[in-house]
Amino acid sequence: MRAKNRNKTAGEELSKKELILFALADVFGGGGLAILSVIYLPYLTNILKINPAWAGAVVMISKAWDAISDPLMGVISDNTRSKIGRRRPYLILGGLLLIPIMALLWYPVSFESQIMRIVYVTLTYLLYATVSTIIAVPYSSMSTEITNDYSLRNKANLSRLAFSLLSTAICTLAPTMLFSRLTRQSIDVWQFYFILVLGFGTYFAVPNILAGVFCKERVPYGDEKIKFSFKTFIKPLRVKSFRKLIALHSSQSVALDIVSAVVIYYALYVVSSISSTIFLGTFLVMQLILYPFLMKKVDSIPKTKIYRFGLPLTALGALGIALFPKDASPVWLYVITAFTALGFAGAQTMSWIIFPDVVDIGELSLKQRMSGSFSGVMTFIRKVSAAIAIFLVGSVLGLTGFIHPTDAVPIPVQPLATQNAIRMLVVFAFVIIMGFAFFVARSFKISPELSKRIKQLLEIRRTREFTPEEDSEVDNILKQFG
């Protein structure tokens, strides 16, 4: 039964202003996670003096809440029927809440009891995770609904990715530099705090509010609403292509988050002649350099092929980073890092570019457009990956005898076991995890032609019943992807 189209903007053309504002809002998607990935664990261990294992556990605890809040937010946004759409109200609300929540998250509590510090950071991280969910799930859903045109949708999502990558670079390099100055006592903790909260908080909040006010949703949706349940949560997982996308997305995310979480420790305690800022900057600049090339190819080359093309080079580069001698010239490490980033560019880029195509396959298979539910699962997976990375790094540091910095010794010499574990985490991330992703991508052969045809079939189904030939075509597609 065909649902009534409740979207009054379904036929309107995507304007340049909307495209830019929509893409700009992903500065939080890339930058917010980057800040947490690179300095939150060192902030907990080195500044708040929380045991590394407990610091990692704090982040993992919040994922129990994310397991409910992310898919719940997906259903809530799918069921929203407001004058400005299903997703936009939450971008505005989340944007308004960001600065107050960041003020709580980064507050340098000084309780004498470590237990009290752990309780405080756990509660504030839960609040931050909630606001992040309010923004991230509707925004990701909107990436499939900003336009009906295949090429325009790719352009919108690639533009979004460009801002996300740029923001990742900014929010990796600047906070790393700030944290380095804090570690070396060039700035105090309150200067660090206000720069993070007011500077980065404003940088994240304003684009989301603007996107919520000015951007439109164009894909048709009907009156039917979705009931939240465990069955609803796992429903997107019935789609084979979505399960493969999750494998690709989570592998890339966990690998990158592990390296991001460990890089400050690597620069402080393993190869101290390098700058963590230059290390990360080299990695991120390579991603940005390759972006124009990927933007040209995404309409004509299978996205999963782009995902996997450079991963063997990444594995070789990771071995070079892990085995790099302590007394060698840091220039060579930056060169190795550049080649590692070159190979990783496709994997880092493609997951969310593939996402709209998979949502279309899901609609064809489930006969219901559940963008919010799909986005909820993807966002949950992304947050879990960050938590796993921080928990893993924190646990490894704790188990290998990590020595806390003190005012007298701000950069202590770490045990050899800790130094070797930091090296091996790089290998685990880029060789083991991304090796698995490489083989998944090889088996996931979704082409631009197939994606365009699926969109045509969806448009046909919204206006009339399929012919027997079209029914047969749909069955063949779903046998392979649905």
Secondary structure, DSSP 8 states (H G I E B T S, - for coil): -------TTTTS---HHHHHHHHHTTHHHHHHHHHIIIIIHHIIIIIS---HHHHHHHHHHHHHHHHHHHHHHHHHHHH--BTTBSSHHHHHHHHHHHHHHHHHHT-----S-HHHHHHHHHHHHHHHHHHHHHHHHHHHHHTTTS-S-HHHHHHHHHHHHHHHHHHHHHHHHHHHHHHHHHHTTSS-HHHHHHIIIIIIHHHHHHHHHHHHHH----S---S-----SHHHHHGGGGSHHHHHHHHHHHHHHHHHHHHHHHHHHIIIIISTTS-HHHHHHHHHHHHHHHHHHHHHHTTTS-HHHHHHTTHHHHHHHHHHHHT--TTS-HHHHHHHHHHHHHHHHHHHHHHHHHHHHHHHHHHHHHSS--HHHHHHHHHHHHHHHHHHHHHHHHHHHHHTT-----SS-SS----HHHHHHHHHHHHIIIIIIHHHHHHHHHT----HHHHHHHHHHHHHHHHS---HHHHHHHHHHHHHH-
